[in-house]
Amino acid sequence: MPIKPVDIVLSNGVELILRPADIHDEARFAHLVGNMSDQSRYLRFFSGVRQIPQTIIHMLADADGHRHIAWGAAEADEPGHPFIAAAHVFRDREDPTKGELAMGVLDAHHSQGLSRMLIACLALCCRDEGVIALEAETLSENRKANNLFRDIGGHVVRTGPPTMLWKFHVGEVISLLRAMESPRGLREVFRVNGAEH
């Protein structure tokens, strides 16, 4: 089934387009990373550096929907439609049924459910691409991410310090997110792209 962009409105009134991202979005990834707070950048990249190398930005944008699946949340009403959040699955080279999950959200848009919506988009793409298992690494101190991962069926398989390694089953992630009442944008994600297999 073709994956389609999803138009949503956050509870704070911001209109977004959730859509697959690719190399043409490199400037949008640079904007996203460049506008994260020092704390958010540290929690996302496990580093206190203020300037993320261009090679990392290029890697984030270098998505083809198969070996690297990426989704961005683009502001619909802003010039250039900048990303305010993005999420990725990097497929394992040796076992293509597995992938690594990563994401980032600008501070001003935390607690709007964007991570859940983007993970739902990614999980539906993973299902279509034959990726059945995901893992993600978080800092032990990142309570928001750790609570989120627990809510979507994550299991801790290694504890730090300083990091925790989570594992997920894509089918379980989809089921748990489909059953959630909020954020309301989740219902739109599943309405547009979430036909049952």
N, C-alpha and C positions, 0 to 999 in steps of 0.2 A: 504494500500500500504506500503510495507517495506520501512523504511527510510534508505537511503544510505549515506555513507561518501561523502564529496564533496572536490575535489582537486581544489585549486585556487592559483593564483599568485597575490600578492598585487602589487600596482603600484610602490612600492619601490623594487620589485624583489624578495621578500621573498615568498617561496613556503610553502603553508599550507595545512593541511588536516582538514577540519571542520567535526567533528564526534560526535556522542553521547558519553557522558562521564559516568563513573560509579566508583564504589568503588576501582577498580584497578588503578584509576588515582589519588589516594590520594596524592602521591608524586608530581604529576604534579600541583595539586591545591596548595600544599605547596610552590612549586617553584614560581607559579604565584603570590600568595599573598606576599611572601617574597621578591619579586623583584619589587613590586610596590613602587613608591615614597611615602613619608610621606603624601603628598597632595592627591595623588590618593587613598591611603588607607583610608584617612579621608573621602573623598567624597564617597567612596564605603561603608564603614562600620560605618560612622558617629562617628568615634572615632579616637583620636590622638595616640592610643597605637601603639607602633612599632611592638610588637609581638602579632599576632592574635592567640588566644588559639587553641590548637590542636582539641578541640571539634568542633570548627567552621570549621576547615579544613575538619574534618571527615564528618560533615553535608553537606558541599559543594560537597563532592565526593559520598555521599550515595544516588545515583540516580538510579532509576529502570525504568525510561521511562514512568511511570504511575503516581505515587503520587509525584514524583520529576523528572522533565525532565531537563537534563543538556547537554549542548554542549560545547566542547572545540575546540579551534583553535591551533593545534599542528604543530610545525615547522617540516617540512618534512625532512630537511637536517641536523638537529642537533641531536647529540647522545641522545637517550632517548626520542626524540620527545616531548620536553617540551611545555606546554601550554603558549601562549602569551596573550590569552584572553579566557574568558568563560562566559556563560550566563545560567540562570536557571529560571525555573518556578516551584514554590512550590505550589502544589495543595491544595486548601482549604479542610480541613477535613470534614467540615459540608456541604459544597456545592461544589461537585466535578466539577461543570461547571465553577468554578472560580479558579484563581491562582495568585500568586505573582511573579512578574518579577524582576530579579536582574542580574547585569553583572559587569564585570571588564576587563580592557584592559591595558596591560603594556604601560608605557608612550612612549617608543620608537616607538610604533605602533599606536599611536593616529592618527586621521584624515586619516585613510586608509579605512574607511567604515566597519571595523570589527563588530562594534555593529549592524549595519543594517543587515549584513549577518547572524550573529548569531541569531538575533531576528527573521529573516525570517525562519531560521531552526527551532527555537522553535515554532513559530506560526504555521508552517505546522504540526509539531508533535501535538501541542495542538488541531488543527482542527481534526486530526485523532483520538485523545483521548477524544474528546467531551468537551474540555475546550473552552468556548466561550467568556469569559471575563477575563481580566487581570487587575491588579493594580500594581503600583510601587510607591515607596517613594523616593524622591530626596531632597537634601539640596537646599534651595532657591538660594544659591550662585552658584550652579552647572549649569552654563549656557549651557555648551555643552550637558549635559544629558537632560536638559529642552528643548532645541531647537530640539534635536533628537526626544524626546517624542511628541513634538508638530507636527513634520513633519510626524510621523507615526500614527497620528490620536488620540493622547492622549488628554484627557480632564481633567483639574484640578478640583478636587472636594473638596479639602481642602488646604488652604494655611496656612503656619506657622506664624511666624517663630518658629523653624528654618527649618521645612520641608514642602514639598508640596506632596500631594497625587494625583496620576494620575490614570485614568481609561481608558481602551482600549477595543474595540471589536475586537476579533481575526480576524474575516472576513475582517474588514476594514483595519487592519494592513497588512494582506496579500495583499489586493488589492492595497494599497498605495505603498508597497514595490515592488510589481510586476511591477508597472508602472514607477518606477524610472530608470533612465538611468545609474546612477552610485551609488555605485562602480560597476565595471564591474563584480566582483565576484557574485553579486546578480543574474545576468542572469544565471550563472552556478548553483547556488542554486536552482532556479526555473526550470532549465532544468532537473536537476537530480531528484528532489523531489517534484516539484510543479505542478503535473498534476492537472487539474481542476476537481473538484468534480461535 
